[in-house]
């Protein structure tokens, strides 16, 4: 199956940047480094941080291998723009969910691959001690051979995506470079070659990944012979044998130095590293590891769906000209995993292009917006979403804009800085985009903020993308209500306590006093502090 360019980047980037660091047991790969170095595609990096991408990855990650874990994070950072790939992954997800024999076979395959993966990536990342590289080299070659042997045991998949991944793994057996993993490896003036590649008349030097060789054993033979003769009295007079043993001892030292130091250094630079380079340069090798990672990612989706304590479903994903998102009993994929009582919400983002969400502080406005965007991400990588039913359109851009604190680099001040972010978002969106705005035009007067916000939102409405606006400005929302534009949702409270449900309506209460009381900074708290410190007198 043909894959997108972004999906082919993961192994190449790993070879160059070491995302999968086998030396770090607690963290199999550097997700922060990957996030920094990967290019922005559907989702910008500020949005990914606001959407708690590392926490979302942690909730979804049930991978067995390190390369699978890296592939899963890569997918979340770069969601697919291919509807065909999403549908193919969904088909294979369904097959894997319903075929216990196939699922168990794949899990056993991944577990066996995992046993040698550390050594394989030590070789790939060149994290080897030249003097002690033989063990890791042999283990890496064993890992590759095990990968092929175990892949042959997997039951034949029926879906195109899984079948193509399995064929990519097995296809490495037909590559020229595969013979280097089974041996022998010949060093020539043209580099390391397999037996089939080497011309019979070409000078060559066979590589043996061991400290023991003719160069280290032959010098020791005289000393061994005379030592046995000395101790047993056979062949020679013991006095003569003793003398000859001491005279040839320097050959033993030479053999030790050759096998323990000289040979490993020579082999490392003339055989180990060249074999590593040929593997890295091989498209067949990269494709086989990429396929292992993709299979592990798919199994992780299945495991996530099985273990999530609430209903999950593969969404119906379309690729129409305009974005929409519809879900029944939608839950947050992070918090819903650890909270069996997590409150679901029905979401309808289809008929209206503008959706206003109002309500008091700490009521769940931000959470519902993150929940929508996070589930959009899951659906767009072929994973199940945390809902009972869901339909969505492919998003060509997912943006979450929230107020940011001023920094010394913000020469325009808070208002100008945030307005530039809104401007950049506005000029990039299309009708297929999902845009979440958490207050805009902050840092100016209420009147100017209202006027500018209205103009900006009219612009988004004209483009026709899905826009969610989180705001405390009920005056702005009422402006659009009078014009019959948008839908109006509010977070519901039971007295002073949030229910975390959303319903129709416009909230005019921010519960600012309740929040101030909760953090100990209400007017009464201020008065008590001033009285206690003597800054204020009673009466």
Phi, psi and omega in degrees: 000137180287139180239160182286160181299322182297327180287336180277353184283334196300313183286321178299317178294323179295318180300322184275329189242354175066044177301318180266100183257106184291350180276347182256097185291322185290324181235109186294338176206161185269094183291326179296318179294319179298318181297323181289321189271334180288143179288155176284137176234257182289326185239130177282161188288330176295319178296318180300320178294317180294330179276008177056056188298325180291322177291322177296318177299317180298324179289326185273338191283108171234028183290158180264321186257164178287320179293329176292321178296316178296321179296319181297315179295320178301319179296319180295322180286328181235072180300150187294146172251012180251113179294327179296319179294318179300312180297321179295319178294322178296319178299316180289328174300314180296319179296315182293324179294326186261359183239093185296323180296315179294317180298316180293321178297319179292320179297317179295321177301314181293321178297319179291320178298322183299328184298329180251002185297322181301315180291324179298317181280340169297319177292313182300318182273000181058037176267063185234146171274120184306325182284336184234039184272347186298317183299311180295323179297311181297320179294323179294317178295322177296321179299320179292317179295322177295320178304314181289317182295317181287328178296328179292341181276346183289136178299147183295117177289156179261337183273152187296316185297308180296319180297318181293325178294316180296320178294326178295322178294308183292336180295338179295334180297335180268000180278149179300321185291342180300325181297337177293333182278342179257342177083167355280163177251127181248130175268126181226177176293345178263008182104189179283135183226154173280171178300320181290329182280332185283131175286142185297332183267354183282134176299137181210163182222111185289139180266125175241113184285068181204151176291333183270129179204178177300324182295333180260334183272319183302314179300335182277348185295315178301315179298323178295317181297309183290329178295318178294318180298320180296314185285330185258341183078011180271154172071312186227161172298134183305324181293318178293317180298321179296316180298314180294327178297315180292326181291332181262004182298327180298334177293327176296318178298317179300315180298321179295314180296322180295310183285331185268336185229303188295308182299313179302319179295314180298314181297323183299315185272339181257347183227305185299306180294319176298321176296316177305314183295320179295324176295314181297322182284350184276120176296326179295319179293313179300319180294324180292317178291323176299322179292320176301315180297318181292322177295318179296320177300315181296317177296326177296321176301314182297315181295319177301313180297325180286326186265346179295130188285003179232169180300139171233157183207148169283120183287153169283117184248129178240171179228058180277182184281351182223140182284147170208160179212120181229132180208143173254133180055054180282135178232162177285127184290345178269300185287330179293338181288327183256357183235104182289346180257015184300131185280125178273164176221145171274136183233133177229100177241076182221303186290315182263140180276333179250132175232121180259131179241116181239168178147166181298163176298150178062025181263349177110015180296312180295321183297317182293325178293316177297322180299317179296311183294320180295319178289329173300316178301313181299313180297328184274000172248007177089011182265162175288151177255159183275076182202165176277321175217148181203142172225139179208157174256151175304137175256128177276348177202131176241120184229135175235113179253124177229154180303139178243152178288149178295149172231171180296340181274353182275082185292340182270359184078178184299315183298310182294321181296311181290326179294324177295322178296314179298319178301313182297321177297313184301318183284353180254337187290155174229174177301344180267009186266151172249119184234129177242125181242121179254089186063140176224163179059036176286154174094017175223184182292158181299321182294313180293322179299316181297312182297313182292319180298319179299314180297318181296315182291327173299324178294314177299319180297323179293323177294320175093015176282170175281116181238124173254128181243114176266124185205154171261355184276090179291337177296319179295317181295319180295330176301313180288329178297320179296330179272357180071029180250130172091174172242153191233115182241149176224150176280139186264145177237150172252092189070243179263356186258132179289143176262347183065020172256151175247144179216175181288148176132175179235122180273139178248008184242133179259351183055036182298321181295321180297319179294319179297320178293322182296324182265004177077037180221038178279168176306323179291322176298320179296316182297317180297320180296315181297321177295317182296323182272356179081012178279348184218140179257147177298148175097000000 
